[in-house]
Amino acid sequence: MHLPPAFYSPRILPKMSLLGLATVLLLTFSYWVGLLNSHQQQRQDLQKQTQLRVAQVAHVLANQVAMLFSSIDYATANFAYAYATAEPAARRRVLASFARPPFDRAIAQVAIADAQGAVIYSSLAPHGVPQATVSIADREHFLVHAQGKAPGLYIGRPVLGRVSQQWTVQLSRALIRDGRFAGVLVISIPCDYLTSAFHDVFSQPNDVVALRRMDGQFLARSLHPEQVLGAVNIPEVATVANAQPGDGNAVAVSPVDGVLRLYAWNTVPQFGLHVTAGVDQQAVLAPLENSIHKNIVFSTIGTLLAILGTALLTYFSVQRQRMIARLHLAREQLSALVKRFPGGVVLESPLEPEKVTINPPLAQLLDLPLEQKITRSTLLAQIPEELQAVLLPAQPEVEAPQGEEVALSDGRVLEVVQFLLQTDQQVLGRLSLVEDVTARHQHQTALEQFAFTDALTGLPNRRAFMQALERECASIRTQEAPEAALIFLDIDHFKRINDTYGHSVGDEVLNHLGQLLRQGLRTSDVPGRVGGEEFAILLPHTSLAQAQALAERLRQSLEQHPAPTSAGALEFRASFGICPLTSEETEAAMCLQRADMALYNAKNSGRNRVCTWHPNLQPR
């Protein structure tokens, strides 16, 4: 096509150049507005997900604290009863139980003080007798009982133990004999033990968990405990100021250390306690901010290249040779940038469709030859199969500016971020950035598993089981899945086991039952612990007759396999209730209620048996 000489006029060419440049700048502005908005949305989504995970952790920690304090409350009540009835053997048994699981790791000291406050027994002293006279008559946890202000278990302020020489929370109960105050039983729990489980989930140095009484007194704090334990008039640093009892979350700056955190809190109402967990917002957002920073850098490179390409194409109409020289210079600059970039880079160009440019970090990450230019077929043959379609898609216009994670067979997880290098009329190439995000992925997986697993049995907890049941009911409702069945079982006379042998032995029985369920079920079956001694089993692709046969086998298995416990082998039985899952009733809550009705029909029929729901059964 031949253009008229006027087209090359010094007046026309600058106007065309400015018009083309303005078009590119407009497109670049639109792209950056969208990119920055997406970055802000990612920050908001990550903060919401993190707050949810922190809330789940606070809930789990509150349950753990409630279970520990309930066990101690039960044990101290038994000791007080034995003390009041002058039963030395019973007192020794209770004291010995404090040295066994689950108390052995939680309790730093067990002490008994007489009515005057003198310590007459300490688990830290040889044979339980203190070598020196120690008095706790001035301690809060003694005075409240001596003055008759605390009839049950009292949770006192943290103290620096005069025998144990460490910060501990004092749980005390009055000892009454012949109707008169005879002394105090004191259980000392290390403050750092109450926060130790938090570090298994959140490992950042500024993440914190705290346990407080409802009056604001700190019992434990995982970070800077020396600033709050034993002090008075400390502001509520672990939550927000003037937070009311209950569950909630907030973003706040701690007055103790000035760290901005995502907080969530949960109450333990039966003991008047407040559990708070907080994660460092800056640490949470740091990986995302690094990714966003890289994204902005790469987008800047792409933008500059697009503008540079437009300028070169515009100037080519005036001086072809100068445009070629500048294009060559731009390629050399890009090649040097790709080679020196710290992350993995793959650069595709439409001018050489059968060749791609890679950098040394990518070659090291994927065990490729250290060659900057490599054929597309060779690269496809040497990279993992899972990565081929993502890193080198067949469509030239495909890009993934927000990143796509790829799980490799060797366990690693790679993130691929792609940008199209283009002007408003043609594609100049595709830039792919590869980063190893295995550690971040493993951390997220560990958080999710912690929130949906029962800590005692390792089975799915009630939340996880109900989600699985709701999915199965939805599949049956839409006829995507055939029939299924639900089994609900409950250990017979489990309270008798706890009352006779203690909660620790009861926990061993529950753990043994969980193991028997895992051994006796298919991999597609879903067992879960939905209550204290209540378990449920979801059986996909199972008829009612098959479910009844399986329940009977499990019932017989419990009879034939006593639970090995610290108190010896204990025989126990269980009652089973079955409810078929059909398209006539696909509400998860109703199916669970029907299985519960069948279970209690088995209880009322003599226990240790299997019963199936039928319409004549009435809710308990």
Buried (B, 14 or more C-beta within 10 A) or exposed (E): EEEEEEEEEEEEBEEEBEEBBEBBEEBBEEBBEEBEEBBEEBBEEBBEEBBBBBBBBBBBBBBBBBBBBBBBBBBBBBBBBBBBEEEEEBBEBBBEBBEEEBBEEBBBBBBBBBBEBBBBBBBBBEEBEBEEEBBBBEBBBBBBBBEEEBEEBBBBBBBEBBBBEBBBBBBBBBBBBEEEBBBBBBBBBBBBBBBBBBEEBBEEEBBBBBBBBEEEBBBBBBBBBEBBBBEEEBEBBBBBEEBEEEEBBBEBEBEBEEBEBBBBBBBBEEBEBBBBBBBBBEBBBEBBBEBBEBBBEBBEBBBBBBBBBBBBBBBBBBEEEEBEEBBEEBEEEBBEBBBEBEBBBBBBBEEEEEBBBBBBBBBEBBEBEEEBEBEBEBBBEEBBEEBBEBBBBEEEEEBBBBBEEBBBEEEBBBBBBBBBBBBEEEBBBBBBBBBBBBEBBEBBEEBEEBBBBBEBBEBBBBBBBBBBBBBBBEBBBEEEBEBBBBBBBBBBEBEEBBEEBBBBBBBBBBBBBBBBBBEBBEEEBBBBBBEEBBBBBBBBBBBBEEBBEBBEEBBEBBEEBBBEBEBEEBEBEBBBBBBBBEEEBBEBEEBBBBBBBBBBBBBEEEBBBBBBBEEEBEEE
